[in-house]
């Protein structure tokens, strides 16, 4: 009997410990996903940060990048606020939050913007994605490419809404970078984030962002939530002529997240500008590290380590893709690291990029490229260029994927390239590839034409 008694006691202890562990695991999970940062919107000075480079699910903060691309289209006159955005079956099928329109119905661009910043409508995000990118998949590739171009080195987007996907990841630092880009590049559209409500089809739609009502100087931005992320928020506020941007990931509840944001912003406004490290200068993560997803089984809060300073190149990315519903028009987005923002040029006929588009790239030692293939679709070309970057990341860590386009016999050919490398790196790179990539690989000189000697052997 004594033996059975001891076994029973041990079993009860085991159950108690198991209960404690079960009780603690959600709290531990919440602690692991928490991240925050507060920066000066004008200078990028970091006033507060906790786990700023920790990758987590952005949820509906994703729609800030969707809006970035919409604003970019408006700024370069590829869209007008009065244009109509049609809903497809795919847009209609999105999970809430949503406007609830049916396939074949449409809204104006301005109504879509308001629906994103207030209701955080997933169906509208997909409708925008399909209108601009042709498909949501193609649009999400452009989201990631432009995120890289403005310095969001640890963000990957695979949809336009932020609905759950294990590959959709970002960081507090990257979201602060995106917020600053929206504020600085699109001042004429920034005020949309401050909208508290709007009328649509006879109903009043209120903003999810309660901080607009409760915090002095709040200018809005975006809320986000999925179960895996917790309650996220990007907020901007302005007091006495000084604007701050705050980011919180992993709040326990919406109200707790809002209170935490208010505390962080209060702390930021109480801090005098001090010339401390700027957002784009501390704990920068190399782009090749940000390209890949965490290895299987790795914790989501990947180790943070400051990277060695990297020389700033004149152009970070050159991205081309077909314009939506524009016939033969091809658009090229060139992102200048100096401005940190995108510039888009259009061409109805063949696409030509002048040397000026590349700054000094053609004249310096790192102005060489390799071409790893030519494709009929932009997404296939970008995928090939990104694949080459991953395969060559150890030997050529500075190589950056980009796509150029060329019109020939009425068709657009998309050339997949890896640029920003030296001549010796370019000539040895093709030999390190395998399969079809190696057989189609050739060296491209800074002037833009293929090198006479192709390194495919």
TAGIPE-V259633 format. One record per pair of residues at least 12 apart in sequence whose ideal C-beta (glycine too) atoms are under 10 Angstrom apart, sorted by sequence separation. I is the first residue (numbers start at 1). J is the second residue. D is the distance in whole Angstrom. If there is no record, write none. Layout:
I J D
I J D
This chain:
36 48 7
37 49 4
87 99 9
91 103 7
92 104 9
99 111 9
112 124 5
115 127 10
116 128 8
143 155 9
144 156 6
145 157 9
156 168 7
157 169 9
195 207 7
209 221 7
211 223 9
221 233 8
222 234 5
223 235 9
234 246 7
235 247 8
248 260 6
290 302 10
319 331 9
320 332 5
321 333 8
332 344 7
333 345 8
345 357 8
355 367 10
372 384 5
373 385 8
389 401 5
403 415 7
404 416 9
429 441 7
430 442 7
442 454 4
443 455 6
36 49 7
37 50 8
39 52 9
87 100 10
89 102 9
90 103 8
92 105 8
99 112 9
111 124 8
112 125 9
115 128 10
126 139 9
129 142 9
143 156 9
144 157 5
155 168 9
156 169 5
157 170 8
194 207 9
196 209 8
207 220 7
209 222 7
210 223 8
221 234 4
222 235 9
233 246 8
234 247 5
235 248 8
248 261 5
289 302 9
319 332 7
320 333 7
331 344 6
332 345 5
371 384 10
372 385 7
388 401 7
389 402 10
402 415 9
403 416 6
404 417 7
430 443 7
441 454 8
442 455 7
443 456 9
35 49 8
36 50 5
37 51 9
87 101 5
89 103 5
91 105 10
101 115 10
107 121 10
125 139 9
129 143 8
143 157 4
144 158 8
155 169 7
156 170 8
179 193 9
193 207 9
195 209 9
196 210 10
208 222 9
209 223 5
220 234 9
221 235 5
222 236 10
233 247 7
234 248 8
246 260 9
247 261 9
318 332 6
319 333 4
320 334 9
331 345 7
332 346 8
343 357 9
371 385 9
373 387 10
385 399 9
386 400 10
387 401 9
402 416 8
403 417 7
429 443 8
440 454 10
441 455 7
442 456 6
35 50 6
36 51 8
37 52 5
70 85 9
86 101 9
87 102 7
88 103 6
89 104 9
112 127 7
113 128 9
142 157 9
143 158 9
154 169 7
155 170 4
194 209 9
197 212 10
207 222 10
208 223 5
220 235 7
221 236 5
232 247 8
233 248 5
234 249 10
246 261 5
318 333 7
319 334 8
330 345 10
331 346 5
332 347 8
370 385 10
372 387 8
373 388 9
385 400 9
386 401 5
401 416 7
402 417 6
404 419 10
418 433 10
426 441 10
428 443 10
441 456 5
34 50 7
35 51 4
36 52 8
37 53 10
85 101 10
87 103 6
88 104 9
99 115 5
107 123 10
112 128 6
140 156 9
141 157 8
143 159 9
154 170 7
155 171 7
193 209 8
196 212 5
207 223 8
208 224 9
219 235 8
220 236 7
221 237 9
232 248 7
233 249 8
246 262 9
248 264 7
289 305 9
317 333 7
318 334 5
319 335 8
330 346 7
331 347 8
372 388 5
385 401 3
386 402 10
401 417 7
402 418 8
426 442 9
427 443 6
440 456 8
34 51 7
35 52 6
86 103 8
87 104 7
98 115 9
99 116 10
107 124 7
140 157 5
141 158 9
143 160 7
154 171 5
195 212 9
196 213 7
208 225 9
218 235 7
219 236 4
220 237 9
231 248 8
232 249 5
246 263 10
247 264 9
285 302 9
317 334 8
318 335 8
329 346 6
330 347 6
371 388 10
372 389 10
384 401 8
385 402 6
386 403 10
400 417 9
401 418 6
402 419 6
426 443 5
438 455 9
439 456 6
33 51 9
35 53 8
86 104 7
87 105 5
97 115 9
139 157 9
140 158 5
152 170 7
153 171 9
155 173 10
194 212 7
218 236 8
219 237 6
230 248 9
231 249 9
232 250 7
233 251 7
246 264 5
289 307 8
316 334 9
317 335 5
329 347 7
330 348 8
370 388 7
383 401 9
385 403 6
399 417 9
400 418 7
401 419 8
402 420 9
425 443 10
426 444 7
438 456 6
439 457 10
32 51 9
35 54 5
86 105 7
87 106 7
100 119 10
109 128 8
112 131 9
140 159 6
152 171 8
154 173 8
155 174 5
193 212 9
217 236 9
218 237 5
219 238 6
230 249 7
231 250 7
232 251 7
246 265 5
285 304 8
315 334 6
316 335 5
317 336 10
328 347 9
329 348 6
330 349 9
332 351 6
334 353 8
372 391 9
382 401 7
384 403 9
399 418 4
400 419 6
401 420 10
426 445 9
437 456 10
438 457 9
31 51 10
34 54 8
35 55 9
85 105 10
86 106 5
87 107 8
99 119 7
101 121 9
107 127 8
139 159 9
140 160 6
153 173 9
154 174 6
155 175 8
215 235 8
217 237 4
218 238 9
229 249 7
230 250 4
231 251 4
244 264 9
245 265 9
285 305 8
287 307 10
314 334 10
315 335 7
316 336 8
317 337 9
326 346 8
328 348 6
329 349 9
330 350 9
331 351 9
332 352 10
372 392 10
381 401 9
382 402 8
383 403 10
398 418 10
399 419 7
400 420 5
423 443 8
426 446 10
33 54 8
35 56 6
84 105 10
85 106 6
86 107 9
97 118 10
98 119 8
100 121 9
102 123 10
106 127 8
107 128 10
137 158 8
139 160 6
140 161 10
152 173 8
153 174 7
216 237 8
217 238 5
218 239 10
229 250 7
230 251 5
231 252 7
233 254 8
244 265 6
246 267 10
283 304 6
285 306 9
286 307 5
315 336 6
316 337 5
323 344 10
327 348 8
328 349 8
330 351 5
332 353 7
336 357 10
338 359 8
381 402 9
382 403 5
398 419 10
399 420 6
400 421 9
416 437 9
32 54 8
33 55 10
34 56 9
84 106 4
85 107 6
97 119 5
98 120 9
99 121 5
101 123 7
105 127 10
109 131 9
136 158 9
137 159 9
151 173 9
152 174 4
155 177 9
211 233 7
215 237 6
216 238 10
217 239 4
228 250 10
229 251 9
230 252 7
231 253 6
235 257 10
244 266 10
246 268 7
283 305 8
284 306 7
285 307 6
286 308 8
314 336 7
315 337 7
316 338 10
326 348 9
328 350 10
329 351 10
337 359 9
370 392 9
381 403 5
396 418 7
398 420 5
399 421 5
421 443 10
423 445 8
433 455 10
33 56 5
83 106 9
84 107 7
85 108 7
96 119 9
97 120 5
98 121 5
99 122 9
100 123 7
101 124 8
136 159 6
137 160 10
147 170 8
151 174 8
152 175 8
155 178 8
210 233 10
212 235 9
216 239 7
217 240 9
230 253 9
231 254 5
235 258 9
244 267 10
245 268 9
283 306 5
284 307 5
287 310 9
313 336 10
314 337 7
315 338 9
319 342 8
323 346 7
334 357 5
336 359 8
380 403 10
381 404 9
398 421 6
418 441 9
423 446 9
432 455 10
433 456 9
32 56 9
33 57 8
83 107 10
84 108 6
85 109 6
96 120 9
97 121 6
98 122 5
99 123 6
136 160 6
144 168 10
150 174 9
152 176 10
153 177 9
194 218 8
196 220 8
209 233 8
211 235 5
219 243 7
221 245 8
231 255 9
233 257 5
237 261 9
244 268 5
282 306 7
283 307 8
284 308 9
286 310 7
313 337 6
314 338 7
316 340 9
320 344 10
334 358 8
379 403 9
381 405 8
396 420 9
397 421 10
398 422 9
416 440 9
427 451 8
430 454 7
431 455 6
83 108 7
84 109 8
96 121 9
97 122 6
98 123 4
99 124 6
106 131 10
136 161 9
140 165 9
143 168 10
152 177 5
193 218 10
194 219 5
195 220 7
208 233 10
209 234 10
211 236 10
212 237 10
217 242 9
219 244 10
221 246 9
224 249 9
231 256 7
232 257 7
233 258 7
237 262 9
244 269 7
282 307 10
284 309 7
312 337 5
313 338 10
317 342 9
319 344 9
320 345 10
323 348 10
332 357 8
334 359 9
378 403 6
396 421 5
416 441 10
419 444 8
426 451 8
430 455 4
431 456 8
82 108 6
83 109 5
85 111 8
96 122 7
97 123 9
98 124 7
101 127 8
151 177 5
152 178 6
193 219 6
194 220 5
209 235 8
211 237 8
217 243 9
219 245 10
221 247 9
225 251 9
230 256 10
231 257 4
235 261 5
239 265 9
242 268 9
284 310 7
312 338 8
316 342 10
370 396 9
392 418 7
395 421 10
396 422 9
399 425 8
418 444 9
427 453 7
429 455 7
430 456 5
431 457 7
81 108 7
82 109 7
83 110 9
84 111 9
85 112 5
94 121 8
95 122 6
96 123 9
97 124 10
98 125 9
133 160 8
140 167 10
147 174 7
150 177 6
151 178 9
193 220 4
194 221 9
217 244 9
230 257 8
231 258 9
233 260 9
234 261 9
235 262 9
239 266 10
242 269 7
244 271 9
282 309 10
320 347 10
378 405 8
391 418 10
398 425 8
399 426 9
417 444 6
419 446 10
427 454 9
428 455 7
430 457 8
80 108 9
81 109 5
82 110 7
84 112 10
94 122 4
95 123 9
98 126 9
99 127 9
132 160 9
140 168 8
150 178 7
191 219 8
192 220 8
193 221 5
223 251 10
225 253 10
233 261 5
237 265 5
281 309 8
315 343 10
375 403 9
388 416 7
423 451 8
427 455 5
80 109 7
81 110 4
82 111 10
83 112 10
93 122 10
94 123 4
151 180 9
152 181 9
190 219 8
191 220 9
193 222 7
225 254 7
231 260 9
235 264 9
236 265 9
237 266 10
239 268 10
240 269 8
287 316 9
370 399 8
372 401 9
385 414 10
387 416 9
388 417 9
389 418 6
392 421 9
396 425 5
415 444 9
426 455 7
79 109 5
80 110 9
81 111 9
91 121 10
93 123 8
94 124 9
129 159 8
130 160 9
147 177 9
150 180 9
151 181 8
190 220 9
235 265 7
239 269 5
242 272 10
287 317 10
369 399 9
374 404 10
375 405 10
384 414 9
385 415 9
386 416 9
388 418 5
395 425 8
396 426 9
399 429 8
81 112 10
91 122 9
92 123 6
94 125 8
129 160 4
147 178 7
150 181 5
190 221 10
223 254 7
237 268 9
238 269 10
242 273 8
320 351 7
368 399 10
369 400 9
374 405 10
384 415 10
385 416 4
387 418 10
81 113 8
91 123 5
94 126 5
128 160 7
129 161 8
146 178 10
149 181 10
150 182 10
225 257 9
237 269 8
280 312 9
366 398 7
374 406 8
381 413 9
382 414 8
384 416 4
385 417 6
386 418 9
396 428 9
79 112 10
90 123 9
91 124 8
93 126 9
94 127 9
126 159 8
127 160 9
128 161 10
224 257 10
320 353 9
366 399 9
369 402 8
371 404 9
381 414 4
383 416 8
384 417 9
385 418 6
392 425 9
395 428 8
396 429 6
91 125 9
92 126 9
125 159 8
126 160 6
147 181 10
223 257 8
245 279 9
374 408 10
378 412 8
380 414 7
381 415 7
382 416 7
384 418 10
385 419 9
395 429 7
74 109 7
88 123 10
91 126 4
92 127 9
125 160 4
126 161 6
146 181 9
150 185 9
211 246 9
223 258 9
318 353 7
369 404 9
376 411 7
377 412 9
379 414 9
381 416 4
73 109 8
74 110 10
87 123 7
90 126 6
91 127 4
124 160 9
125 161 4
183 219 9
376 412 8
378 414 5
380 416 8
381 417 9
392 428 10
396 432 9
60 97 8
87 124 8
90 127 9
91 128 9
122 159 9
124 161 9
125 162 8
126 163 9
375 412 10
376 413 7
377 414 7
392 429 6
395 432 6
88 126 8
91 129 9
122 160 8
123 161 8
125 163 9
183 221 9
375 413 7
376 414 7
378 416 10
391 429 9
392 430 10
394 432 9
70 109 7
74 113 9
85 124 8
87 126 8
88 127 7
90 129 9
91 130 7
122 161 4
182 221 8
318 357 7
374 413 5
375 414 5
87 127 5
90 130 7
91 131 10
121 161 8
122 162 8
182 222 10
318 358 8
374 414 7
375 415 8
392 432 6
404 444 10
86 127 7
120 161 8
122 163 6
193 234 9
214 255 10
373 414 9
374 415 5
375 416 7
388 429 8
391 432 7
392 433 7
70 112 8
71 113 8
85 127 5
88 130 6
94 136 10
120 162 8
179 221 6
193 235 10
194 236 9
315 357 7
373 415 8
374 416 7
388 430 10
391 433 6
70 113 7
85 128 6
87 130 9
88 131 9
178 221 10
179 222 9
193 236 7
211 254 10
215 258 8
218 261 9
314 357 10
315 358 6
318 361 10
372 415 9
373 416 5
374 417 10
391 434 8
86 130 8
87 131 10
116 160 10
178 222 10
210 254 7
214 258 7
218 262 9
314 358 7
315 359 6
371 415 6
372 416 5
373 417 9
388 432 10
404 448 9
67 112 9
85 130 9
86 131 7
90 135 9
91 136 9
116 161 9
209 254 10
210 255 8
214 259 9
313 358 10
314 359 3
315 360 9
371 416 7
372 417 7
388 433 7
392 437 10
66 112 10
67 113 7
70 116 8
85 131 5
90 136 7
175 221 9
190 236 9
208 254 8
211 257 9
215 261 8
216 262 9
313 359 8
314 360 6
315 361 6
369 415 10
370 416 9
371 417 5
372 418 7
387 433 9
391 437 7
66 113 10
84 131 9
85 132 9
88 135 10
175 222 9
210 257 10
211 258 5
215 262 5
218 265 8
313 360 9
314 361 6
370 417 7
371 418 8
83 131 9
88 136 10
210 258 6
211 259 10
214 262 7
217 265 8
313 361 7
330 378 9
369 417 5
370 418 5
371 419 10
67 116 6
79 128 9
175 224 9
209 258 9
216 265 10
369 418 6
370 419 8
388 437 6
66 116 7
67 117 7
211 261 6
215 265 7
216 266 10
314 364 9
368 418 10
369 419 4
387 437 7
211 262 7
215 266 9
313 364 9
353 404 7
368 419 8
369 420 8
370 421 7
63 115 10
64 116 9
79 131 8
182 234 9
217 269 8
352 404 10
353 405 10
367 419 8
368 420 8
369 421 7
384 436 9
63 116 5
64 117 9
79 132 8
183 236 7
216 269 10
311 364 10
313 366 7
314 367 10
351 404 7
366 419 9
367 420 8
368 421 5
384 437 7
388 441 8
63 117 8
78 132 8
170 224 10
182 236 9
211 265 9
313 367 9
351 405 5
352 406 9
366 420 5
367 421 9
368 422 6
70 125 10
73 128 9
179 234 5
311 366 8
322 377 9
350 405 9
351 406 6
366 421 6
367 422 8
368 423 5
370 425 9
371 426 10
60 116 9
178 234 8
179 235 9
180 236 9
321 377 9
322 378 7
350 406 7
351 407 7
364 420 10
365 421 9
366 422 6
367 423 9
368 424 9
370 426 5
384 440 9
63 120 6
175 232 8
179 236 6
280 337 9
321 378 4
350 407 4
365 422 5
366 423 9
368 425 7
369 426 7
370 427 9
372 429 9
62 120 10
63 121 9
66 124 9
67 125 9
70 128 6
73 131 9
168 226 9
175 233 10
176 234 8
320 378 7
321 379 8
347 405 9
349 407 6
350 408 8
361 419 7
364 422 9
365 423 7
368 426 4
370 428 10
372 430 8
61 120 10
63 122 9
66 125 5
69 128 8
70 129 10
73 132 6
170 229 10
175 234 5
319 378 9
348 407 9
361 420 7
365 424 9
366 425 8
367 426 10
368 427 8
370 429 5
371 430 9
60 120 5
62 122 10
65 125 10
66 126 9
69 129 9
72 132 9
162 222 9
169 229 10
172 232 9
176 236 10
183 243 7
280 340 8
321 381 9
347 407 8
365 425 10
366 426 10
369 429 9
370 430 6
59 120 9
60 121 10
63 124 9
67 128 8
70 131 9
165 226 9
168 229 10
320 381 9
321 382 8
351 412 8
358 419 9
368 429 9
372 433 7
60 122 8
63 125 6
66 128 6
70 132 7
162 224 6
164 226 5
166 228 9
170 232 9
172 234 9
183 245 8
320 382 9
350 412 10
351 413 10
62 125 8
66 129 7
69 132 6
98 161 9
162 225 9
163 226 7
164 227 8
165 228 10
180 243 9
182 245 10
319 382 8
370 433 9
373 436 7
69 133 8
97 161 9
162 226 7
164 228 6
372 436 9
373 437 7
60 125 9
63 128 9
94 159 9
164 229 9
180 245 6
372 437 5
66 132 9
94 160 10
95 161 9
179 245 5
372 438 9
373 439 9
374 440 8
94 161 7
162 229 9
178 245 9
179 246 9
335 402 10
370 437 10
372 439 10
373 440 5
95 163 6
176 244 10
177 245 9
179 247 7
334 402 9
372 440 6
373 441 8
91 160 10
94 163 7
95 164 9
176 245 5
178 247 9
333 402 10
371 440 8
372 441 5
69 139 7
72 142 10
91 161 10
162 232 9
175 245 9
176 246 8
177 247 10
332 402 10
371 441 7
372 442 9
175 246 10
176 247 5
332 403 9
370 441 6
371 442 6
175 247 5
228 300 9
332 404 8
370 442 7
371 443 8
66 139 8
69 142 7
174 247 9
175 248 10
332 405 7
369 442 10
370 443 6
371 444 5
66 140 9
69 143 7
72 146 8
118 192 9
172 246 9
173 247 8
175 249 8
330 404 10
331 405 9
369 443 8
370 444 7
65 140 9
68 143 8
117 192 5
118 193 10
172 247 4
330 405 5
368 443 7
369 444 4
113 189 8
116 192 9
117 193 6
171 247 9
172 248 8
330 406 9
368 444 7
369 445 8
65 142 10
66 143 7
69 146 7
116 193 10
117 194 9
118 195 6
170 247 10
172 249 6
330 407 7
367 444 10
368 445 7
369 446 8
62 140 9
65 143 5
68 146 7
114 192 7
117 195 6
118 196 8
119 197 10
171 249 8
172 250 9
367 445 8
368 446 6
65 144 9
68 147 9
110 189 10
113 192 5
117 196 10
118 197 7
119 198 9
121 200 10
170 249 9
328 407 7
367 446 4
369 448 9
371 450 7
113 193 10
118 198 6
366 446 9
367 447 9
370 450 10
62 143 8
65 146 8
114 195 6
117 198 9
119 200 9
365 446 9
369 450 10
370 451 9
65 147 6
68 150 8
110 192 8
113 195 9
118 200 9
318 400 9
319 401 9
320 402 8
321 403 8
328 410 8
330 412 6
364 446 8
369 451 10
114 197 9
115 198 8
317 400 6
318 401 10
319 402 6
320 403 5
322 405 8
328 411 9
329 412 10
362 445 8
363 446 7
368 451 8
371 454 10
114 198 4
121 205 9
316 400 7
317 401 8
318 402 4
319 403 6
320 404 6
321 405 8
328 412 8
330 414 9
362 446 4
363 447 10
370 454 10
65 150 10
113 198 10
114 199 9
115 200 7
313 398 8
315 400 9
317 402 5
318 403 7
319 404 9
320 405 4
361 446 7
362 447 6
370 455 8
114 200 8
118 204 10
119 205 5
316 402 9
317 403 9
318 404 7
319 405 10
320 406 9
360 446 10
362 448 8
370 456 10
65 152 8
111 198 8
118 205 5
119 206 8
120 207 9
310 397 9
311 398 9
313 400 8
315 402 9
110 198 9
111 199 10
118 206 7
119 207 8
120 208 6
310 398 8
358 446 8
111 200 6
118 207 4
119 208 7
120 209 9
65 155 8
111 201 9
115 205 7
117 207 7
118 208 7
322 412 7
358 448 9
66 157 9
69 160 9
114 205 8
117 208 9
118 209 8
321 412 10
355 446 8
65 157 6
117 209 8
320 412 9
322 414 9
355 447 8
62 155 9
66 159 9
67 160 10
107 200 8
114 207 10
321 414 8
355 448 8
61 155 10
66 160 5
107 201 9
320 414 7
354 448 10
62 157 6
65 160 8
66 161 8
291 386 7
320 415 9
353 448 7
62 158 10
66 162 9
352 448 9
58 155 8
62 159 7
63 160 7
65 162 9
292 389 10
58 156 10
62 160 7
63 161 7
64 162 9
291 389 6
292 390 7
55 154 6
58 157 8
62 161 6
63 162 6
101 200 10
180 279 7
291 390 6
318 417 9
53 153 9
54 154 9
55 155 8
62 162 3
101 201 9
180 280 9
53 154 6
55 156 9
60 161 7
61 162 6
62 163 9
99 200 7
100 201 9
288 389 7
292 393 8
318 419 8
52 154 10
59 161 9
60 162 4
99 201 8
118 220 10
120 222 8
177 279 6
287 389 9
288 390 8
291 393 7
317 419 9
59 162 5
60 163 9
62 165 10
117 220 7
120 223 7
176 279 6
177 280 7
317 420 10
58 162 6
59 163 8
99 203 10
117 221 9
120 224 8
288 392 9
289 393 8
315 419 9
316 420 9
57 162 8
59 164 8
65 170 9
117 222 7
120 225 9
288 393 4
315 420 9
62 168 7
64 170 10
99 205 8
116 222 8
117 223 10
173 279 7
287 393 9
288 394 8
313 419 9
314 420 10
44 151 10
57 164 7
173 280 9
286 393 9
313 420 6
57 165 8
62 170 8
81 189 9
97 205 10
288 396 9
289 397 9
57 166 8
59 168 9
61 170 7
65 174 10
173 282 9
288 397 5
291 400 10
57 167 10
58 168 7
65 175 9
68 178 7
71 181 10
75 185 8
173 283 7
287 397 8
288 398 8
291 401 9
57 168 6
58 169 7
59 170 10
61 172 10
64 175 7
67 178 10
68 179 10
71 182 7
75 186 7
97 208 8
173 284 9
174 285 9
286 397 6
287 398 8
288 399 8
56 168 10
57 169 7
58 170 4
74 186 8
173 285 9
286 398 9
287 399 9
288 400 9
56 169 7
57 170 8
58 171 9
61 174 10
62 175 10
65 178 6
68 181 7
72 185 8
75 188 8
287 400 7
55 169 4
56 170 7
58 172 10
61 175 6
64 178 5
68 182 6
71 185 8
72 186 8
74 188 8
75 189 8
171 285 9
287 401 10
54 169 10
55 170 7
56 171 7
64 179 7
67 182 7
71 186 4
74 189 7
54 170 10
55 171 6
56 172 8
58 174 9
62 178 10
65 181 10
70 186 10
174 290 9
54 171 6
55 172 10
58 175 7
61 178 8
64 181 9
65 182 9
68 185 8
71 188 9
72 189 10
53 171 5
54 172 7
61 179 9
64 182 7
68 186 8
71 189 5
52 171 6
53 172 8
54 173 9
55 174 9
56 175 10
67 186 9
70 189 8
71 190 9
171 290 9
51 171 8
52 172 5
53 173 6
58 178 10
51 172 7
52 173 4
53 174 8
68 189 10
71 192 9
169 290 9
50 172 8
51 173 9
52 174 9
67 189 8
70 192 10
49 172 7
52 175 10
49 173 7
52 176 8
169 293 7
67 192 8
169 294 8
67 193 8
167 293 6
46 173 8
49 176 9
166 293 8
97 225 10
151 279 8
166 294 10
64 193 9
151 280 6
46 176 8
150 280 10
154 284 10
153 284 7
154 285 5
169 300 8
171 302 9
173 304 10
44 176 8
153 285 5
39 172 10
44 177 8
151 284 8
153 286 7
154 287 9
169 302 10
171 304 10
287 420 10
37 171 9
38 172 10
39 173 9
153 287 5
156 290 8
166 300 10
35 170 10
37 172 4
41 176 9
153 288 9
154 289 8
155 290 7
156 291 8
35 171 7
36 172 6
37 173 6
44 180 7
151 287 10
153 289 8
154 290 4
156 292 9
35 172 4
37 174 10
39 176 5
43 180 10
153 290 4
154 291 9
156 293 7
34 172 9
35 173 9
37 175 8
38 176 8
39 177 9
41 179 7
42 180 8
152 290 8
153 291 9
37 176 5
41 180 6
148 287 6
35 175 9
36 176 10
37 177 10
39 179 8
40 180 9
39 180 7
41 182 10
42 183 9
41 183 6
42 184 8
148 290 8
41 184 8
147 290 9
148 291 8
144 290 10
144 291 9
60 208 8
154 302 8
154 304 10
153 307 9
185 339 8
67 222 8
184 339 9
185 340 8
186 341 9
184 340 8
185 341 5
64 221 7
65 222 10
184 341 7
185 342 8
64 222 5
181 339 10
63 222 6
181 340 6
61 221 9
62 222 9
63 223 10
64 224 9
180 340 8
181 341 6
61 222 5
63 224 8
181 342 9
60 222 6
61 223 8
62 224 7
59 222 9
60 223 6
61 224 4
177 340 8
58 222 9
59 223 8
60 224 4
61 225 10
59 224 3
60 225 7
151 316 8
58 224 6
59 225 5
60 226 8
149 315 9
150 316 8
57 224 8
59 226 4
149 316 5
150 317 9
57 225 10
58 226 9
59 227 9
61 229 9
148 316 7
149 317 4
57 226 6
59 228 8
60 229 9
148 317 6
149 318 9
57 227 9
59 229 5
62 232 10
64 234 7
147 317 10
149 319 7
57 228 5
58 229 7
59 230 9
61 232 5
145 316 10
146 317 8
148 319 9
56 228 8
57 229 4
59 231 9
60 232 8
61 233 8
145 317 6
56 229 6
57 230 9
59 232 5
61 234 6
145 318 10
146 319 7
56 230 8
58 232 7
145 319 5
57 232 8
56 232 8
58 234 9
145 321 9
142 319 7
41 219 10
141 319 9
142 321 6
141 321 9
139 321 9
138 321 7
138 322 9
149 333 7
151 335 9
139 324 9
149 334 9
150 335 7
61 247 8
138 324 10
149 335 3
151 337 8
134 321 8
146 333 7
148 335 8
149 336 9
150 337 9
61 249 9
133 321 7
134 322 7
145 333 8
149 337 8
58 247 10
132 321 9
133 322 9
134 323 9
146 335 7
150 339 9
151 340 6
59 249 9
134 324 6
145 335 9
150 340 6
58 249 8
132 323 9
133 324 7
134 325 9
142 333 8
149 340 8
150 341 6
57 249 8
132 324 5
149 341 8
150 342 7
56 249 5
57 250 9
131 324 6
132 325 10
149 342 6
55 249 10
56 250 7
130 324 8
131 325 8
33 228 8
35 230 10
41 236 6
52 247 8
54 249 8
146 341 10
33 229 7
34 230 8
41 237 9
48 244 10
54 250 9
146 342 6
33 230 6
35 232 9
36 233 10
37 234 10
38 235 9
41 238 8
47 244 7
52 249 10
145 342 10
47 245 10
48 246 8
49 247 9
50 248 9
51 249 8
29 228 9
33 232 10
38 237 10
42 241 10
43 242 10
45 244 10
47 246 9
50 249 9
51 250 9
30 230 6
42 242 8
29 230 9
41 242 8
42 243 7
44 245 9
40 242 7
41 243 4
42 244 9
40 243 8
41 244 6
42 245 10
39 243 10
40 244 6
41 245 5
39 244 7
40 245 8
38 244 6
39 245 5
38 245 7
39 246 8
37 245 8
38 246 5
39 247 8
37 246 7
38 247 8
36 246 7
37 247 5
38 248 9
36 247 6
37 248 9
35 247 8
36 248 5
37 249 9
35 248 8
36 249 7
34 248 8
35 249 4
36 250 9
50 264 9
34 249 7
35 250 6
36 251 10
48 263 10
49 264 10
33 249 6
34 250 4
48 264 6
33 250 4
34 251 8
47 264 9
48 265 9
32 250 8
33 251 9
34 252 9
47 265 9
31 250 8
48 267 6
30 250 6
47 267 7
48 268 6
29 250 9
30 251 9
36 257 10
47 268 4
30 252 6
46 268 10
47 269 9
38 261 9
45 268 10
47 270 9
48 271 8
36 260 7
47 271 5
27 252 9
36 261 8
47 272 10
26 252 10
34 260 9
38 264 5
45 271 9
47 273 9
36 263 10
37 264 9
38 265 7
47 274 9
52 279 9
36 264 6
38 266 10
40 268 8
45 273 6
49 277 10
38 267 7
39 268 8
45 274 7
47 276 8
53 282 10
38 268 4
43 273 7
45 275 7
46 276 7
49 279 9
52 282 9
53 283 6
55 285 10
38 269 9
40 271 9
42 273 9
45 276 6
46 277 6
52 283 7
53 284 9
43 275 9
45 277 7
46 278 7
53 285 6
38 271 9
40 273 7
43 276 10
44 277 9
45 278 6
46 279 6
49 282 9
40 274 10
44 278 4
45 279 7
46 280 10
49 283 8
43 278 6
44 279 4
46 281 9
55 290 9
40 276 10
43 279 8
44 280 6
45 281 10
46 282 7
142 378 8
44 281 8
46 283 9
53 290 9
141 378 8
142 379 9
145 382 7
40 278 9
41 279 10
44 282 10
55 293 9
141 379 6
144 382 9
39 278 8
40 279 8
55 294 7
138 377 8
140 379 10
39 279 5
138 378 7
139 379 10
142 382 9
145 385 10
39 280 10
138 379 5
141 382 6
145 386 9
37 279 8
137 379 7
141 383 8
144 386 9
55 298 10
57 300 8
134 377 9
55 299 10
56 300 6
134 378 9
135 379 8
138 382 9
54 299 9
55 300 6
56 301 8
78 323 6
79 324 9
133 378 9
134 379 9
141 386 9
54 300 7
55 301 7
78 324 8
133 379 9
54 301 4
55 302 6
78 325 10
53 301 9
54 302 7
78 326 8
53 302 8
54 303 10
51 301 6
53 303 9
54 304 7
73 323 9
53 304 5
73 324 9
78 329 9
149 400 10
52 304 8
53 305 9
148 400 8
51 304 7
53 306 9
78 331 7
148 401 9
149 402 10
76 331 8
145 401 8
76 333 9
145 402 8
73 331 9
145 403 9
72 333 8
69 333 10
35 301 8
75 341 10
76 342 9
78 344 8
32 299 7
33 300 7
34 301 9
75 342 9
76 343 8
77 344 10
32 300 7
33 301 8
75 343 10
76 344 4
78 346 8
32 301 6
72 341 9
75 344 8
76 345 8
77 346 9
31 301 10
72 342 6
76 346 8
29 300 10
72 343 9
73 344 8
72 344 7
68 341 10
69 342 9
68 342 9
44 340 10
